[in-house]
Amino acid sequence: MNKTIAVIAATLAATASFAAEYHWRGNAPDMTANGKSGNWADASNWTDASGNAVADYPHVAGDVAVFHGMAQGGYARIADSDSVEIDELRFADGNSTLVSGLSAHVVIGRLVVSDGATFGFAPETWDANFIGPGDFTIGNRSEALVSDGGLIRGSMDYRNWAETGFNIRGWLTIDSSGKLKTHAPDETGYIWIDGDTTNDAAGGVFFSAWSNDNELRGINFNFYSHMNDVGTFTVSSGVLNPQGDHASVGRYADSRQGKIATTGEKLYFWSRSSGESSSDSFFRALVLAPELVHTAHGTTVYFDDHSSETCAYQIVSGTFRLGGNVLNGNVSTVVSTECKLGKGTVVVGWNATLDVACANALNAASTINVKSYNGKKGDFGTINLAYGGTVNKLLIDGAELDAGTYGATGSGAANIRDDIFTGTGVLTVTAGEGGDEPPVDETNPLVIYFE
């Protein structure tokens, strides 16, 4: 063999053996029930990009680990004895959780949190100082942080994992040496917005849900009746994090709606979830941000008139319910609410649900884009239609469907898609391009001459 060819062949062989892309099997039916959890250092929990079985797991230079979200309660466990040194950790879509031993050795060359993805992190062992793993290094600090010294984009720290699992929350950052750090938030409480207010907390706004008189409170607007206008609450970090069940952003009992703004960032809302079951969060305030991102596996009731909003809505995981039952300022009075959504595009992640729980909730000028797990046309996001509605366009993984009516079996819709729709309502789509292919102009056919 020619020496040059032999050297090239050897180089390619070495590259192939040291570089691989692994995808976590977060939706696989044969993984742990009610969670899709498993050990990082187990090849059976990973596939290649096409979904085929692999003989190894990501842990050496050149490797890339990709997550597409997990079922509620799911997590990938990095044990104390594990050593992981990879080029890239990528959260591609969905909501995923890593649980890492404090003695594990982890080096991530580049952390990537894609649009439509969020992730949680939990130290496996109780750490009284909440300082997180001592040997978990991320190489692209400036790229991964929202701002220097701020939190990691799209991230959540689930603290005190050993005792309470997902339930107690903090925030994640990366120190100047590249070490991942978990943080406890400042003391939390309910928040009154009495006029325009800005919160500059780098780790997000953490708030509780009730007071000593058992009256549910969260972020409350227009406490004083003499105010002529409802204040705008600007959240510089772009993160809202309720710390208790039934946490609300604007109560039903408030006299006016209120507004939540960012300084140009997306607004991430981490709805409540204990990991094994969902707990309702209520969101009434108007959103003044480019996009509202529903991040985690909980359920949020979005209510009141949001028709003036221009933001997009990204349901990464969990349930985004339009209207429905909320608590009227206390734990004993339940009221039914309505919702009118803005005209921004609604993206429904593969493990997420858009729940239309009242009439006239959908905006006829809007677009709904339903995603599938890893774009494989299976495990689609869900649209539950307790009530029907009309939208301009319906997309599946970005490809437009034909105009017409859509729904589940028994709805009476012309197009039955039980892989996407539940409930008895009908979704009417007024515009469409006929799927992936552009429409054919039969009056001016394309003619190709061959010589």
Buried (B, 14 or more C-beta within 10 A) or exposed (E): EEEEEEEEEEEEEEEEEEEBBBBBBBBBEEBBEEBBBBEBBEEBBBBEEEEEEBEEBBBBEBBBBBBBBBBBBBBBBBBEEBEBBBBBBBBBBBBBBBBBBBBBBBBBBBBBBBBBBBBBBBBBBEBEEBBBBBBBBBBBBEEBBBEEEBBBBBBBBBBBBEEBBBBBBBBBBBBEEBBBBBBBBEEBBBBBBEEEBEBEBBBBBBBBBBEEEEBBBBBBBBEEEEBEEBBBBBBBBBBBBBBBBBBBBBBBBBEBBBBBBBEEBBBBBBBBBBBEEBBBBBBBBBBBBBBBBBBBBBBBBBBBBBBEBEBBBBBBBBBBBBBBBBBBBBBEEEEEBBBBBBBBBBBBBBBBBBBBBBBBBBBEBBBBBBBBBBEBEEBBBBBBBBBBBBBBBBBBBEEBBBBBBBBBEEBEBEBBBEBBBBBBBBBBBEEBBEEEEEEEEEEEEEEEEEE
